[in-house]
């Protein structure tokens, strides 16, 4: 029974990011967040050209929507 409790305590400590064998170890959540941030940054950097083109298209579309033909003019 005591070995089961000791095993469960070490598993719980590992999940909390605390280990008795290596106190300097990072938690799984910290590593996962770091990896996801790096992947997101890589995707944004690789897609900057496409994002710029999309923003230019959006700017042109908004310009068309807000163009002369949509403005209110006084009656002659």
Secondary structure, DSSP 8 states (H G I E B T S, - for coil): -HHHHHHHHHHHHHHTT--SS-TT---HHHHHHHHHHHHHHHHHHHTHHHHHHHHHHHHHHHHHHTSGGGS-----
